[in-house]
Amino acid sequence: MTAIISIQNLNKVFRAKDGVSVHALENINLTIKQGEFVSLIGPSGCGKSTLLRIIADLIQPTNGTITVNGKTPSKARQDRDYGFVFQAPTLYEWRTVLKNVELPLEIMKFSKTEREARAREMLRLVELGDFAGKYPWQLSGGMQQRVSIARALAFQPGILLMDEPFGALDEMTRERMNNELLRIWTSLPEMTVIFVTHSISEAVYLSDRVVVMSPRPGRIAEIIDIDLPRPRGAQTRDLDDFFHLSSRLRHSLREGVGAND
């Protein structure tokens, strides 16, 4: 597989107005290949979301190098190489579901016919085709997040960046959304997903690899290969290998916490 994201010796220091510096990320080295599903996990404040936002060109690194599709993150953003799904759905309440999904296509000056066709296609992909005329306030939290995913995919990016998109959902809805995400990812075989989570079971269930990060300053403590068979479903969580990988990930997180104490 082709390397689609390459990060080398990356550091991020936030400098406050009072002169106090916060070292958020330290010496991050990571390569992600096309078509991979990679999760970032670690304690609160370890820099998971900061790293995701640097990839997305929403935050600039202090030093180090990063390429996305062989370009700078800024050029990749301009070329619409990735979609971003935030923790909250961030939908416009006054726009219908269809019009919310169409929004990035409007900004990109797609014709009315093409943007409606694409938006409807994406809504079918997330199994919300019958809700195109509804408004966000008429949908459940899980359905709203599926609309966000449809919007992020509307312009057909090769990379999907997801910042704890299911963190606010109850456990049953979260598991259902995990299955929905895997179904969508499987139907788009060349799409790369980078997924931030606090959930050990979610990381193991979804991922090809899990990047374990230490407390601030965030470092990569370990990268764990998740060699569970695909496709995955309810039975996956009952496998001995699922239990063992979850235990290994939990141990790695504890070791990472201890390393910076």
N, C-alpha and C positions, 0 to 999 in steps of 0.2 A: 504493500500500500504506500501511496505517496504521502510524504510528510506535508501536512497542511498548515500546521502552526509550529513554530520553532521559537523557543524562549531560551536565552543564554545570559547567565550572570546578571539577572534582573534584580534591581533593588528599588524600593519605594519608601521615601521618607516624607512625611507630612510635616510641614513647618507652620506652627500656629503664630498668630500675631504677637503673642506674649513671648515669643522666642523659644518656646519649648518644642522640641522635635519628637515626633513619634515614628519609630522605625517599623513600618507595617510589613514589608517584605524584604527578605535577605537572600541573595544568591540563588534565585530561582532558575533552575534548568529543567526544561520540559519540552518534549517533542510529541505532537499528537498527529496521528495519521488519518488520512481521508477515510470516512466511513466508520470511525471509532465512536463509541459512547464512553466518555471519560467523566467520572465524577470527582469533584473536589470536596473533601470533608475535613473537618477539624473543629476545635473549640471556637466559641464566639470570639471575635476580634483577631482571629489568626490571619486574616487577609484573603480569604477565599473570594469574597465579592470584589475586593480591590483588584485581585488578579484578573477576574473575569472582566471587570470594567477597563482594565488596561488593554486586554485583548480587543475589547470593543472600541477603543480609542475615546472612551469617556473620561479616562484619567491618564495622565502621562507618567511614565516611569521616571525615577530620579536618574538612573543609569542602567546600562545593560541593553541588550538588543532583543527585538521581537519582530517576527515576520508572520504574516497571515496570507496564505496563498502566494508566498514569495514576495509580498509587498509590505510596506509599512502598514500598521493598523489604520492610519489616516487614509491611505489610498484604498485599503480594503473596505473601509466604511463608505467612502465616496463611491466605490464600485458596487455597493450593496451586496457584499460577499456574505454577510451574516444577518440573521434576525435575532432579536433580543426579547426574552420573556422575563418580566420582572416579578417580584414577589407578589405584588397585587396586580389584578388584571388591567388597571389603568384604561378602562373603556370610557368613552364619552356617553353619558346617560341620555343625551338628547338625540343621539344617532342610533338608528336601528343596528341590529347585529350585522347585517349585510354592509351597511355604510361604515361601520367600525372596521371591518375587514378590508374594505376598499380604500381606507384612508391613505396608507403608504403609496398605493397605486395612483391616487389622485395627486399626491405630492410629486410623484415621478412622471406625471403628465400622460399616463395611459389614457386611451380613449374610453369613453363611457361604456361602450360595448365590451371592450376587453377587460376592463377592471371588474365589471359585474360578472363576467364569465369566470374569471379567475377566483373572485371572492366566493362565488357559489361552489366552485370546484373544491376550494379549501374547506368550506363549511361541510361539504359532503365527506371530505377526508376525516374531519373530526366528529362526524356523525351528528351534525347540527343543521343539516340541510333544510329541515322543516321549521327552523327557528329564525330564518333570515329576516323576517318582518318584525320580530320581537325587539324589545329594548332591554338593555343590560339588567335593569332593575326587575325584570320579569323572569330572570334566570337564576339558578342556584350558583353558589360559589364555584363549584367544579365546572359547570357549564360556561361560566364567564371566563374561566382560565382556558378552556378549550377554544373560546373565541379569540383570546389573546394569542394562542398558538397558531390558529388559522391566520390571524393578521400577520404574525411574524413570518409565516411561510408564503404569504401571498405573492411576494416578488421572487419566489423560488431561490432563496439563498442556499449556498452549499454548507453553511455552518449555522447551527442553532445554539445560542448562548442562553442558559436558563439559570436564573438566580433564585433558588429556593421557591420554585413556582407553586409547590403544593404544601408549603409549610403551614398555612393557615387552615387547611382542610382537616376534617375529622379522619380517623384512621381508615375507616371503610372507604370513604370517598377517595382518600389518598391512594389506597391500593388500586382502586378502579382507574384512577388517573394514570398510575404507573403503567397499567396494562394498555390504556389508550395511547400513551406516549410510545411504548414499544411497538404497538401496531403501526403508528404513523411512521416511526423511524424505519421499521422494516419495509414499509411500502416505498420509502425513498432511500434506496440502498447506498447511494453515494453521499448522503448527508452525514456530517459530523456533528455530534452533540457534546457540549461541555456543560455539565450540570452541577450546580452548587447545592449541597444538602447538609443537614445536621443528622440525618437518619442513617444509621448503620445498615438496617435491613433494606432501605430504599436504594442505597448505594450499591449493595451487593446484588440486589435483584435486577437493577437496570444495566449495570456497567460491563464493559470489557476490561477496564482498568479503573482502579480507585487511587487517587492521589491523596495521601494522608499528610496533612499540614500540622506543624507544631504551633504552640502559642506564640504570640508576638515576641520578637519579630518573626513573622511567618516564614518557615522554611519547609521544604519537602522532606518529611521524615521518612517516607517509604512510598513506593508505588506497588500496589498489589494487583496481580493479574486475576481476573475473575473468570475461571475456566468452566463455568456452568454451561450446560448445553442450551442451545436455542432451537426453536422458540421457547420462551419461558411463560409459565402460567402459574395457577394456584398450587400445582404440585411441586413447583420449583422450591417454594418456601419450606416444604416438608423434607427435602433431601438432606442427607447427612452432610454433603459437601456444602450446602448453603449454611448449615449450622457452623461447620468448621471455619468457613471463610468469614462469617460474621464474628466468630470468636477471635480469629486472627486480626481482623480489622479493629475490634474493640481493644485488643491487647496493644496494637500499634498506636492507637490513639492515647492510651494510658502511658506508653513509653515516651511518646512525643511530649506529653504534658510534663513528665518527669525530667526530660532532657533540658528544659528551659527553667526549671525551678531553681 
